[in-house]
Amino acid sequence: MATNTTQLFTKKQVKDYAIVDYSRFKKQTEVRMLALAAAAISKWVEHAQATFSASTANRYIRALYWDPSNPDHIRLGLQPGTLGDILEHGQNEHDLRSIFMLNAKVSKEGLPYRVIPMRDKNRVETSEKSATPFLASVDSMRSVVQKREPQIAEYIIRSEMSQFDRASVSVRSTKARGNFLPSGNTQFRTITGFRGLSKPADTWKHPGIRAALIGNQISSWMDLNRESFTSDMFYGDPGITE
C-alpha cells in the first residue's frame, strides 16, 4: 500500500532560514504539524461526504484515523479491514461462491449446494446513527496556531480531533446494521460449488469496487496549503532567522 509524505516546510524555506532558538522553533513546528494534519482530516471528511452516499460516507469516515503520537511523523489513514479501507483502495472482481458455500449441504449427486432467499425488491431500515458532527475546519485550525500559545493550541487541536484517535477507531464496529424489510415476492436460488457450470444464473461474482483514492487528493492538498500554516512563523519570533 502506497504511503504519501508531506513535509511541513518547503525546500526554499529550509534553504533561506536558519534556526537560532531550537526549543521555541520545535514547539511552533510541532503544533503546526498538528494543525495541518487536523485540517487535512477535515478536508478528507468533506471529500468523503461529496463522494459517497450519506450512509456509505458515514461508515467510511468511521474508519478514518490520525496518529499524532510522534509529532515529527503524524500518520493519517483508514483502519485496515474496514469498509472505508476497501472503498479507498478498491477491490478486484471475485467469486462469491466460496463465501456462500461455507455452510453448504450435499446433494444426492454428491455436489455441494446452498439455497438462499432472494428478493426482487427490498429496502433497508438502518439503525446506524448519523456521523458525529465534525467541528474542526481548515480555517479554525490555521487560526488557532496563529493566535494561541503552542501549548494551548495543541490542547485545542487534540480535543477537536479526539474522535479520530486510532485507539477509538479500532474499537468501533464497522459491520452493517440494519434490517431488510420485504417489499416484493421472495424467491429462492440454489448456489452450487461445482465450477464447471457456466450459465449466467450460476455465476456469483462481485464486480469489484473502484478505488476512491481520496488520500492521494488530501496529500496533494497538504502540499499546496502547508505554507499557509507556517508563513507567519517567518515574520514573528519563532526561533528562526534569515
Backbone as CSV, one residue per row, in Angstrom:
resi,resn,N_x,N_y,N_z,CA_x,CA_y,CA_z,C_x,C_y,C_z
1,MET,0.844,-1.188,0.000,0.000,0.000,0.000,0.885,1.246,0.000
2,ALA,0.650,2.157,-0.938,1.483,3.338,-1.071,1.269,4.292,0.101
3,THR,2.337,4.976,0.476,2.286,5.961,1.549,2.739,7.307,1.007
4,ASN,1.956,8.336,1.250,2.312,9.689,0.816,2.873,10.463,1.998
5,THR,3.908,11.244,1.758,4.558,12.015,2.819,4.539,13.492,2.464
6,THR,4.176,14.313,3.430,4.184,15.770,3.252,5.089,16.394,4.291
7,GLN,6.053,17.176,3.845,6.940,17.912,4.745,6.280,19.241,5.098
8,LEU,6.490,19.699,6.334,5.855,20.937,6.762,6.430,22.149,6.038
9,PHE,7.732,22.165,5.824,8.389,23.313,5.189,8.800,22.988,3.762
10,THR,8.764,24.013,2.916,9.208,23.845,1.548,10.738,23.850,1.507
11,LYS,11.296,23.388,0.401,12.758,23.376,0.253,13.318,24.794,0.302
12,LYS,12.581,25.750,-0.235,13.044,27.140,-0.218,13.094,27.687,1.200
13,GLN,12.080,27.374,2.002,12.085,27.837,3.384,13.260,27.246,4.156
14,VAL,13.515,25.979,3.950,14.638,25.316,4.627,15.963,25.944,4.206
15,LYS,16.064,26.324,2.950,17.302,26.895,2.417,17.534,28.321,2.895
16,ASP,16.457,29.125,2.975,16.601,30.559,3.237,16.665,30.934,4.708
17,TYR,16.291,30.018,5.611,16.237,30.379,7.026,17.055,29.416,7.878
18,ALA,17.502,29.932,9.030,18.287,29.125,9.969,17.643,29.177,11.349
19,ILE,17.787,28.115,12.108,17.219,28.030,13.461,18.187,28.661,14.450
20,VAL,17.688,29.601,15.252,18.528,30.241,16.267,18.079,29.879,17.682
21,ASP,16.855,29.447,17.830,16.348,29.015,19.132,15.581,27.715,18.889
22,TYR,16.250,26.597,19.045,15.658,25.304,18.664,14.434,24.970,19.497
23,SER,14.448,25.256,20.778,13.337,24.913,21.651,12.048,25.617,21.219
24,ARG,12.139,26.929,20.980,10.957,27.685,20.573,10.501,27.260,19.170
25,PHE,11.484,27.043,18.303,11.167,26.606,16.945,10.457,25.248,16.952
26,LYS,10.926,24.314,17.773,10.345,22.978,17.816,8.896,23.014,18.296
27,LYS,8.613,23.827,19.305,7.240,23.930,19.813,6.297,24.445,18.732
28,GLN,6.741,25.477,18.014,5.915,26.032,16.955,5.732,25.038,15.807
29,THR,6.793,24.337,15.483,6.732,23.375,14.375,5.780,22.232,14.692
30,GLU,5.884,21.680,15.884,5.054,20.541,16.253,3.574,20.894,16.256
31,VAL,3.212,22.061,16.778,1.799,22.417,16.842,1.260,22.723,15.447
32,ARG,2.114,23.217,14.559,1.666,23.493,13.197,1.536,22.211,12.384
33,MET,2.353,21.228,12.712,2.170,19.905,12.109,0.819,19.324,12.522
34,LEU,0.474,19.481,13.796,-0.823,19.014,14.281,-1.962,19.718,13.551
35,ALA,-1.823,21.036,13.408,-2.878,21.819,12.767,-3.053,21.421,11.302
36,LEU,-1.949,21.228,10.594,-2.024,20.833,9.187,-2.670,19.460,9.054
37,ALA,-2.297,18.542,9.930,-2.879,17.192,9.888,-4.371,17.237,10.215
38,ALA,-4.750,18.026,11.209,-6.162,18.145,11.581,-6.965,18.758,10.440
39,ALA,-6.413,19.771,9.788,-7.083,20.385,8.650,-7.231,19.387,7.506
40,ALA,-6.221,18.536,7.331,-6.279,17.511,6.279,-7.398,16.511,6.554
41,ILE,-7.569,16.135,7.829,-8.672,15.239,8.182,-10.010,15.903,7.865
42,SER,-10.116,17.198,8.157,-11.336,17.940,7.864,-11.641,17.901,6.365
43,LYS,-10.628,18.121,5.540,-10.817,18.061,4.090,-11.162,16.642,3.651
44,TRP,-10.554,15.658,4.296,-10.823,14.247,3.967,-12.295,13.928,4.200
45,VAL,-12.817,14.404,5.323,-14.232,14.197,5.639,-15.114,14.854,4.568
46,GLU,-14.773,16.074,4.175,-15.541,16.770,3.148,-15.547,15.997,1.831
47,HIS,-14.384,15.493,1.442,-14.281,14.729,0.199,-15.125,13.456,0.271
48,ALA,-15.073,12.775,1.410,-15.849,11.536,1.564,-17.340,11.817,1.461
49,GLN,-17.788,12.889,2.093,-19.210,13.236,2.063,-19.660,13.632,0.660
50,ALA,-18.739,14.169,-0.133,-19.068,14.553,-1.506,-18.973,13.376,-2.473
51,THR,-18.260,12.323,-2.073,-18.007,11.192,-2.966,-19.045,10.092,-2.816
52,PHE,-19.445,9.802,-1.569,-20.319,8.664,-1.300,-21.706,9.115,-0.858
53,SER,-22.628,8.151,-0.819,-23.939,8.426,-0.240,-23.764,8.703,1.250
54,ALA,-24.797,9.238,1.880,-24.697,9.625,3.292,-24.320,8.442,4.183
55,SER,-24.982,7.290,4.001,-24.711,6.140,4.859,-23.329,5.555,4.595
56,THR,-22.925,5.511,3.322,-21.598,4.977,2.986,-20.508,5.922,3.474
57,ALA,-20.724,7.218,3.313,-19.750,8.197,3.801,-19.590,8.087,5.310
58,ASN,-20.695,7.845,6.008,-20.642,7.687,7.455,-19.716,6.551,7.855
59,ARG,-19.852,5.401,7.198,-19.018,4.246,7.528,-17.573,4.464,7.094
60,TYR,-17.380,5.157,5.999,-16.018,5.491,5.548,-15.331,6.371,6.589
61,ILE,-16.032,7.417,7.032,-15.464,8.357,8.000,-15.173,7.677,9.332
62,ARG,-15.999,6.694,9.703,-15.777,5.978,10.957,-14.460,5.195,10.947
63,ALA,-13.938,4.917,9.765,-12.673,4.181,9.652,-11.471,5.112,9.550
64,LEU,-11.725,6.413,9.460,-10.654,7.395,9.287,-9.980,7.687,10.626
65,TYR,-8.660,7.714,10.639,-7.944,7.957,11.898,-6.728,8.855,11.678
66,TRP,-6.251,9.406,12.796,-4.942,10.058,12.796,-4.168,9.542,13.994
67,ASP,-2.857,9.529,13.875,-1.982,9.051,14.945,-0.881,10.088,15.148
68,PRO,-1.074,11.014,16.126,-0.094,12.068,16.375,0.902,11.718,17.483
69,SER,1.052,10.427,17.779,1.932,10.025,18.873,3.384,10.443,18.623
70,ASN,3.780,10.515,17.360,5.107,11.014,17.006,4.921,12.362,16.321
71,PRO,5.206,13.480,17.022,4.960,14.812,16.452,5.709,15.063,15.156
72,ASP,6.800,14.351,14.949,7.598,14.550,13.731,7.086,13.711,12.566
73,HIS,6.135,12.814,12.830,5.647,11.924,11.776,4.200,11.550,12.089
74,ILE,3.279,12.452,11.835,1.867,12.225,12.115,1.268,11.387,10.987
75,ARG,0.583,10.337,11.353,0.019,9.423,10.363,-1.484,9.644,10.213
76,LEU,-1.948,9.662,8.977,-3.372,9.736,8.663,-3.714,8.538,7.791
77,GLY,-4.878,7.965,7.988,-5.231,6.819,7.155,-6.581,6.251,7.501
78,LEU,-6.851,5.056,6.970,-8.090,4.331,7.219,-7.761,2.985,7.843
79,GLN,-8.505,2.636,8.870,-8.250,1.403,9.597,-8.351,0.201,8.641
80,PRO,-7.296,-0.615,8.570,-7.328,-1.791,7.672,-8.469,-2.741,8.020
81,GLY,-9.024,-3.369,6.984,-10.068,-4.356,7.187,-11.461,-3.779,7.322
82,THR,-11.603,-2.458,7.158,-12.917,-1.816,7.264,-13.467,-1.514,5.874
83,LEU,-14.760,-1.183,5.820,-15.360,-0.805,4.555,-14.665,0.435,3.996
84,GLY,-14.310,1.365,4.881,-13.628,2.568,4.428,-12.323,2.247,3.720
85,ASP,-11.575,1.295,4.259,-10.311,0.880,3.653,-10.547,0.260,2.277
86,ILE,-11.602,-0.559,2.157,-11.924,-1.186,0.868,-12.341,-0.130,-0.151
87,LEU,-13.165,0.824,0.274,-13.604,1.878,-0.632,-12.435,2.746,-1.085
88,GLU,-11.505,2.983,-0.189,-10.360,3.837,-0.508,-9.426,3.190,-1.520
89,HIS,-9.108,1.919,-1.302,-8.096,1.256,-2.126,-8.672,0.315,-3.173
90,GLY,-9.985,0.112,-3.145,-10.627,-0.700,-4.167,-10.539,-2.192,-3.880
91,GLN,-11.256,-2.946,-4.681,-11.283,-4.401,-4.529,-11.514,-5.027,-5.902
92,ASN,-10.738,-6.056,-6.217,-10.864,-6.722,-7.505,-12.150,-7.541,-7.584
93,GLU,-12.560,-7.843,-8.796,-13.681,-8.756,-9.006,-13.348,-10.101,-8.375
94,HIS,-14.320,-10.720,-7.712,-14.042,-12.009,-7.075,-15.307,-12.873,-7.010
95,ASP,-15.093,-14.171,-6.944,-16.183,-15.151,-6.899,-16.737,-15.215,-5.477
96,LEU,-18.059,-15.091,-5.349,-18.701,-15.094,-4.032,-19.077,-16.493,-3.553
97,ARG,-18.974,-17.477,-4.443,-19.433,-18.811,-4.049,-18.623,-19.393,-2.896
98,SER,-17.335,-19.036,-2.824,-16.513,-19.563,-1.740,-17.039,-19.107,-0.382
99,ILE,-17.691,-17.934,-0.362,-18.289,-17.420,0.881,-19.646,-18.061,1.123
100,PHE,-20.468,-18.099,0.072,-21.808,-18.660,0.209,-21.792,-20.139,0.591
101,MET,-20.748,-20.852,0.148,-20.731,-22.302,0.319,-20.083,-22.760,1.633
102,LEU,-19.811,-21.822,2.532,-19.175,-22.200,3.799,-20.035,-23.182,4.595
103,ASN,-21.361,-23.034,4.547,-22.276,-23.924,5.280,-23.149,-24.709,4.303
104,ALA,-22.526,-25.186,3.236,-23.274,-25.859,2.171,-23.742,-27.251,2.587
105,LYS,-24.825,-27.687,1.938,-25.306,-29.055,2.067,-24.773,-29.853,0.879
106,VAL,-24.976,-31.159,0.885,-24.503,-32.014,-0.202,-25.698,-32.685,-0.858
107,SER,-25.778,-32.577,-2.191,-26.888,-33.153,-2.939,-26.725,-34.670,-3.070
108,LYS,-27.768,-35.342,-3.607,-27.697,-36.791,-3.830,-26.582,-37.145,-4.794
109,GLU,-26.259,-36.214,-5.684,-25.184,-36.446,-6.641,-23.809,-36.189,-6.041
110,GLY,-23.796,-35.774,-4.768,-22.524,-35.521,-4.097,-21.958,-34.134,-4.332
111,LEU,-22.782,-33.213,-4.836,-22.328,-31.851,-5.105,-22.760,-30.911,-3.976
112,PRO,-21.887,-30.029,-3.552,-22.268,-29.057,-2.516,-23.228,-28.023,-3.092
113,TYR,-24.209,-27.636,-2.284,-25.141,-26.611,-2.739,-25.699,-25.874,-1.523
114,ARG,-26.315,-24.765,-1.822,-26.963,-23.999,-0.764,-28.112,-23.212,-1.378
115,VAL,-29.241,-23.187,-0.707,-30.409,-22.451,-1.162,-30.517,-21.177,-0.331
116,ILE,-30.580,-20.047,-1.015,-30.664,-18.779,-0.304,-31.873,-17.991,-0.802
117,PRO,-32.484,-17.177,0.072,-33.632,-16.354,-0.348,-33.160,-15.128,-1.118
118,MET,-33.887,-14.776,-2.139,-33.604,-13.587,-2.935,-34.892,-12.793,-3.062
119,ARG,-34.787,-11.487,-2.927,-35.957,-10.642,-3.082,-35.803,-9.792,-4.326
120,ASP,-36.893,-9.691,-5.094,-36.852,-8.855,-6.288,-36.569,-7.401,-5.916
121,LYS,-37.209,-6.983,-4.830,-37.012,-5.614,-4.351,-36.905,-5.658,-2.834
122,ASN,-36.137,-4.769,-2.295,-36.069,-4.664,-0.841,-35.634,-3.259,-0.465
123,ARG,-35.886,-2.967,0.760,-35.380,-1.701,1.282,-34.740,-1.985,2.625
124,VAL,-33.853,-1.139,3.011,-33.125,-1.343,4.253,-33.506,-0.273,5.249
125,GLU,-33.874,-0.729,6.415,-34.123,0.207,7.509,-32.893,0.170,8.394
126,THR,-32.132,1.201,8.363,-30.870,1.190,9.096,-31.041,1.784,10.485
127,SER,-30.312,1.223,11.419,-30.336,1.738,12.791,-29.062,2.494,13.100
128,GLU,-28.216,2.670,12.081,-26.950,3.341,12.312,-27.160,4.834,12.486
129,LYS,-26.492,5.409,13.469,-26.625,6.830,13.734,-25.845,7.618,12.688
130,SER,-26.228,8.869,12.530,-25.512,9.715,11.589,-24.107,9.982,12.102
131,ALA,-23.241,10.437,11.204,-21.847,10.665,11.568,-21.747,11.709,12.681
132,THR,-20.757,11.546,13.543,-20.510,12.517,14.595,-20.230,13.882,13.979
133,PRO,-20.897,14.940,14.441,-20.636,16.267,13.871,-19.153,16.604,13.941
134,PHE,-18.636,17.076,12.852,-17.216,17.404,12.784,-17.065,18.911,12.930
135,LEU,-16.417,19.353,13.997,-16.389,20.764,14.336,-15.172,21.493,13.780
136,ALA,-14.050,20.811,13.668,-12.829,21.464,13.216,-12.931,21.822,11.740
137,SER,-12.330,22.932,11.365,-12.286,23.336,9.960,-10.867,23.766,9.632
138,VAL,-10.595,23.899,8.361,-9.258,24.324,7.939,-8.941,25.696,8.524
139,ASP,-9.872,26.626,8.413,-9.630,27.981,8.910,-9.449,28.019,10.423
140,SER,-10.229,27.206,11.140,-10.116,27.215,12.600,-8.784,26.642,13.053
141,MET,-8.291,25.617,12.347,-7.003,25.030,12.697,-5.860,25.985,12.378
142,ARG,-5.976,26.698,11.281,-4.952,27.669,10.904,-4.944,28.842,11.889
143,SER,-6.125,29.252,12.294,-6.243,30.401,13.195,-5.717,30.100,14.591
144,VAL,-5.980,28.885,15.077,-5.606,28.577,16.460,-4.091,28.596,16.659
145,VAL,-3.319,28.190,15.658,-1.852,28.194,15.825,-1.273,29.586,15.647
146,GLN,-2.015,30.464,15.011,-1.532,31.822,14.805,-1.865,32.738,15.979
147,LYS,-2.929,32.386,16.719,-3.411,33.284,17.770,-3.177,32.764,19.183
148,ARG,-2.847,31.483,19.314,-2.684,30.895,20.640,-1.242,30.476,20.880
149,GLU,-0.890,30.376,22.152,0.409,29.817,22.501,0.436,28.336,22.113
150,PRO,1.603,27.818,21.749,1.683,26.430,21.270,1.021,25.400,22.177
151,GLN,1.226,25.506,23.477,0.673,24.513,24.405,-0.853,24.548,24.400
152,ILE,-1.436,25.746,24.378,-2.894,25.882,24.360,-3.445,25.429,23.011
153,ALA,-2.764,25.810,21.934,-3.204,25.416,20.596,-3.193,23.896,20.449
154,GLU,-2.159,23.267,20.980,-2.075,21.801,20.902,-3.235,21.154,21.642
155,TYR,-3.577,21.661,22.799,-4.681,21.106,23.576,-5.993,21.228,22.799
156,ILE,-6.226,22.385,22.203,-7.460,22.610,21.444,-7.541,21.653,20.264
157,ILE,-6.452,21.525,19.532,-6.447,20.661,18.340,-6.682,19.205,18.721
158,ARG,-5.976,18.730,19.729,-6.134,17.325,20.145,-7.548,17.056,20.649
159,SER,-8.139,18.025,21.330,-9.512,17.856,21.812,-10.482,17.759,20.640
160,GLU,-10.300,18.624,19.645,-11.159,18.613,18.463,-11.043,17.295,17.704
161,MET,-9.854,16.704,17.730,-9.571,15.530,16.904,-9.693,14.215,17.644
162,SER,-10.124,14.240,18.891,-10.141,13.020,19.703,-10.982,11.907,19.082
163,GLN,-12.026,12.269,18.332,-12.884,11.250,17.715,-12.147,10.450,16.642
164,PHE,-10.998,10.979,16.190,-10.237,10.291,15.149,-8.984,9.604,15.684
165,ASP,-8.805,9.582,17.011,-7.671,8.867,17.584,-7.728,7.406,17.152
166,ARG,-6.582,6.836,16.824,-6.578,5.480,16.266,-7.162,4.463,17.236
167,ALA,-6.927,4.645,18.527,-7.466,3.707,19.515,-8.991,3.710,19.493
168,SER,-9.590,4.894,19.292,-11.049,4.997,19.243,-11.601,4.338,17.997
169,VAL,-10.914,4.532,16.872,-11.366,3.957,15.612,-11.279,2.442,15.652
170,SER,-10.244,1.911,16.316,-10.017,0.468,16.345,-11.149,-0.300,17.012
171,VAL,-11.818,0.313,17.986,-12.861,-0.404,18.725,-14.248,-0.169,18.150
172,ARG,-14.360,0.652,17.129,-15.669,0.875,16.533,-16.115,-0.333,15.726
173,SER,-17.413,-0.573,15.709,-17.960,-1.628,14.870,-18.206,-1.071,13.486
174,THR,-17.703,-1.747,12.468,-17.917,-1.290,11.091,-18.812,-2.251,10.329
175,LYS,-19.509,-3.147,11.052,-20.433,-4.073,10.400,-21.734,-3.347,10.053
176,ALA,-22.382,-3.817,9.009,-23.663,-3.222,8.608,-24.686,-3.458,9.708
177,ARG,-25.469,-2.428,9.975,-26.502,-2.568,10.987,-27.826,-2.139,10.377
178,GLY,-28.716,-3.118,10.115,-29.992,-2.797,9.516,-30.810,-4.045,9.323
179,ASN,-32.057,-3.876,8.965,-32.958,-4.995,8.723,-33.583,-4.850,7.350
180,PHE,-33.594,-5.944,6.597,-34.232,-5.935,5.296,-35.740,-6.132,5.478
181,LEU,-36.509,-5.236,4.933,-37.952,-5.323,5.023,-38.501,-5.681,3.649
182,PRO,-39.203,-6.790,3.518,-39.678,-7.231,2.200,-40.689,-6.269,1.603
183,SER,-40.515,-5.988,0.320,-41.498,-5.189,-0.408,-41.709,-5.816,-1.788
184,GLY,-41.617,-7.148,-1.835,-41.784,-7.880,-3.079,-41.834,-9.361,-2.762
185,ASN,-41.947,-10.187,-3.768,-42.009,-11.626,-3.557,-40.617,-12.189,-3.293
186,THR,-40.535,-13.056,-2.310,-39.274,-13.722,-2.006,-39.111,-14.949,-2.895
187,GLN,-37.977,-15.017,-3.570,-37.652,-16.160,-4.396,-36.440,-16.865,-3.802
188,PHE,-36.184,-18.097,-4.291,-35.045,-18.850,-3.779,-34.139,-19.245,-4.938
189,ARG,-32.852,-19.138,-4.686,-31.861,-19.523,-5.684,-30.955,-20.594,-5.091
190,THR,-30.583,-21.530,-5.925,-29.673,-22.589,-5.495,-28.269,-22.284,-6.005
191,ILE,-27.346,-22.227,-5.070,-25.946,-21.970,-5.412,-25.205,-23.291,-5.347
192,THR,-24.434,-23.573,-6.364,-23.652,-24.797,-6.389,-22.169,-24.481,-6.380
193,GLY,-21.427,-25.346,-5.768,-19.981,-25.170,-5.732,-19.274,-25.816,-6.901
194,PHE,-20.051,-26.394,-7.823,-19.470,-27.070,-8.984,-19.049,-26.009,-10.003
195,ARG,-17.766,-25.805,-10.189,-17.262,-24.721,-11.015,-17.387,-24.989,-12.507
196,GLY,-17.807,-26.217,-12.890,-17.946,-26.499,-14.303,-19.160,-25.832,-14.925
197,LEU,-20.109,-25.397,-14.094,-21.310,-24.744,-14.604,-20.949,-23.340,-15.099
198,SER,-21.472,-22.974,-16.229,-21.094,-21.698,-16.831,-22.289,-20.824,-17.194
199,LYS,-23.515,-21.245,-16.832,-24.681,-20.436,-17.125,-24.625,-19.133,-16.316
200,PRO,-25.091,-18.011,-16.885,-25.082,-16.752,-16.135,-25.769,-16.865,-14.775
201,ALA,-26.831,-17.653,-14.710,-27.571,-17.794,-13.447,-26.734,-18.487,-12.374
202,ASP,-25.713,-19.236,-12.787,-24.868,-19.948,-11.831,-23.606,-19.159,-11.479
203,THR,-23.483,-17.979,-12.047,-22.300,-17.162,-11.802,-22.576,-16.197,-10.647
204,TRP,-21.753,-16.250,-9.629,-21.915,-15.395,-8.452,-20.622,-14.606,-8.252
205,LYS,-20.467,-13.546,-9.022,-19.255,-12.748,-8.945,-19.552,-11.334,-8.461
206,HIS,-18.694,-10.887,-7.552,-18.760,-9.492,-7.137,-18.008,-8.680,-8.186
207,PRO,-18.596,-7.595,-8.687,-17.946,-6.843,-9.775,-16.705,-6.068,-9.359
208,GLY,-16.448,-6.029,-8.061,-15.298,-5.264,-7.586,-15.688,-3.844,-7.223
209,ILE,-14.769,-3.121,-6.607,-15.006,-1.748,-6.166,-13.883,-0.862,-6.690
210,ARG,-14.252,0.204,-7.325,-13.258,1.144,-7.838,-12.663,1.954,-6.688
211,ALA,-11.347,2.057,-6.661,-10.663,2.764,-5.578,-10.995,4.255,-5.608
212,ALA,-11.372,4.803,-4.450,-11.686,6.231,-4.355,-10.414,7.079,-4.332
213,LEU,-9.377,6.571,-3.651,-8.070,7.242,-3.579,-8.191,8.693,-3.109
214,ILE,-9.052,8.911,-2.119,-9.202,10.252,-1.555,-7.925,10.678,-0.843
215,GLY,-7.227,9.721,-0.262,-5.984,10.035,0.436,-4.967,10.717,-0.456
216,ASN,-4.901,10.322,-1.724,-3.975,10.964,-2.661,-4.342,12.429,-2.880
217,GLN,-5.646,12.693,-2.940,-6.101,14.072,-3.114,-5.754,14.917,-1.887
218,ILE,-5.878,14.301,-0.711,-5.569,15.018,0.525,-4.074,15.306,0.624
219,SER,-3.256,14.368,0.190,-1.812,14.582,0.198,-1.431,15.765,-0.692
220,SER,-2.048,15.842,-1.863,-1.797,16.973,-2.760,-2.271,18.276,-2.139
221,TRP,-3.423,18.224,-1.468,-3.941,19.418,-0.803,-2.966,19.900,0.272
222,MET,-2.399,18.986,1.024,-1.447,19.362,2.078,-0.207,20.024,1.488
223,ASP,0.291,19.490,0.393,1.458,20.089,-0.262,1.167,21.516,-0.717
224,LEU,-0.042,21.755,-1.207,-0.402,23.063,-1.741,-0.714,24.087,-0.644
225,ASN,-1.135,23.621,0.528,-1.601,24.536,1.574,-0.706,24.612,2.799
226,ARG,0.365,23.848,2.834,1.198,23.813,4.044,1.799,25.169,4.394
227,GLU,2.145,25.980,3.394,2.774,27.271,3.686,1.845,28.204,4.445
228,SER,0.540,28.042,4.262,-0.389,28.917,4.971,-0.405,28.641,6.474
229,PHE,0.134,27.487,6.877,0.213,27.156,8.304,1.546,27.576,8.928
230,THR,2.482,27.999,8.114,3.810,28.348,8.643,4.270,29.754,8.274
231,SER,3.581,30.397,7.348,4.070,31.683,6.834,4.285,32.720,7.927
232,ASP,3.404,32.759,8.946,3.554,33.770,9.994,4.763,33.509,10.878
233,MET,5.299,32.288,10.852,6.490,31.976,11.649,7.686,32.795,11.186
234,PHE,7.703,33.157,9.927,8.852,33.842,9.360,8.763,35.361,9.504
235,TYR,7.697,35.820,10.176,7.545,37.255,10.407,7.354,37.565,11.891
236,GLY,7.423,36.542,12.715,7.265,36.731,14.156,8.552,36.416,14.881
237,ASP,8.435,35.687,15.970,9.621,35.342,16.763,9.589,33.858,17.117
238,PRO,9.636,32.977,16.123,9.514,31.543,16.375,10.853,30.840,16.551
239,GLY,11.950,31.612,16.634,13.264,30.974,16.814,13.995,30.729,15.526
240,ILE,13.631,31.418,14.458,14.334,31.276,13.187,14.675,32.648,12.632
241,THR,15.640,32.683,11.747,16.062,33.963,11.145,16.591,33.705,9.750
242,GLU,16.606,34.769,8.933,17.154,34.641,7.594,18.679,34.571,7.665
